[in-house]
Amino acid sequence: MEKQIRAFINKHTLIPKKSNIILGLSGGPDSVYLLDLLSQLKAEGLINKLVAAHVDHEWRTGSDKDTQFCAEIAKKYHVPLATKKLSELGLKLKFEGSKEEFGRKARRYFFEQLAKKHDANLIALAHHAQDQQETFFIRLIRGSSLSGLTGMNPKHGLYIRPLLETNKQEIVDFLDKNNIPYLIDPSNVSQEFLRNRIRMDVIPALKKCDARFDIKFKETLDRLIETEQFLEQITKETFEQIATEKKGIFYINLKKLLSLHPALRYRILVYWLCKQNVTFPVGIGFLNEILKFLKQPGSKEHQIHPSWSLIKKKGTAHIRPASY
C-alpha cells in the first residue's frame, strides 16, 4: 500500500522536495495514517516542516478528548500540533443547511491561516478512495456538472490528497496490524449527514449488485477525468478565440459566444469568471441569468453580483468590479 501511495504522490507531483506541510488531523484512521506516512517522508528529507492541525467543532459532548488524543499522537511522531475550537475562530460563516459544509469551511479557514503562519506551501488532507465515491454520489444527487462529477482532485491550490486512491480498509488494517491507535467518530454513523447515508445505504447496495463496484467505479471516474481534461483544453482554446484582453479586462465577442454549443457556452462563462477572479455562486441558475442578460439587445449594465457588474456594449461584454 505504501509503495502505491508513494507512486501516486510522484505521479501527481504532490510533494516537491523540502515542502512545508500543514496536515489536517482529526484523529480518525485516515488522518492518523497520513501522519504516519508524512512523518516517514520528513525523516527521509522530502518534507522540511510538518505541522498537524485539529479543529474541535464542539458539536458533541467530549469532543475535547479528540483534541487530547491528537496532541498525544502528534507528540508520539514528534510533530507540533495547532488546535482551535470552532467558537474561537471568530468566523462569520453563513449556515446554509449543511453542518458538514459549515465545518469544512471552518477547517479550511484555520488550515489556511496556519499555512501563512508557518510559510507552508501545502495542506494535506486524508481523503481516500471511499471518500471519492461518496463525493461523487453527493454531487450527483445535488445536480452537479461533469466537472463536479470528476470528484476531488489529488491537488487543488494548496491542498493535496495523497490517499485518494487508497482503500479505507487497507488503512485500518495497517493501523491495527501495527498497533497504531486512532479514533472512531460516532457522528460517522449519524443519519443526519448525507455522506453517511450514502456510505451506509447506497454504496453497500451497489456492491451487493456487483462485487466489482470499487474497480468499475474507478475506471468510470478515470474516463470522466480524461473527458473533463479534454473539454478544459477545448474551453481554453475557444475562450482565446472569442476574448480580447485589455489591461487585465477580458472582452467577450457576444456573437461568437452565443453561437457556441450550449455545453461549451456554460464552460466559457465559468472560465471567464475565473479568469477575472470574481466571486460567483455555483449553479446553473446563475449562469442562465448571465446568458439571459447577454442575449438582450442594446448596450446595458447589470449588477448581477454585489461585487461586480456585467457591461454590454458594441457587441462585446466585460466584467466591471463594483469599486471601478
Buried (B, 14 or more C-beta within 10 A) or exposed (E): BEEEBBEBBEEBEBBEEEBBBBBBBBBBBBBBBBBBBBBBBBEEEBBBBBBBBBBBBEEEEEBEEBBEBBBEBBEEBEBEBBBBEBEEBEEEEEEEEBBEEBBEBBBBBBBBBBBEEBEBBBBBBBBBBBBBBBBBBBBEEEEBBEBBBBBBEBBEEBBBBBBBBBBBEBBBEBBEEEEBEBBEEEBEEBEEBBBBBBBBEBBEEBEEEEEEBBEEBBEEBEEBBEEBEEBEEEBBEBBEEBBEEEEEBBBBBBEBBEEBEEEBBBBBBBBBBEBBEBEBEEEEEBBEBBBEBBEEEEEEEBEBBEEBBBBBEEEBBBBBEEEE
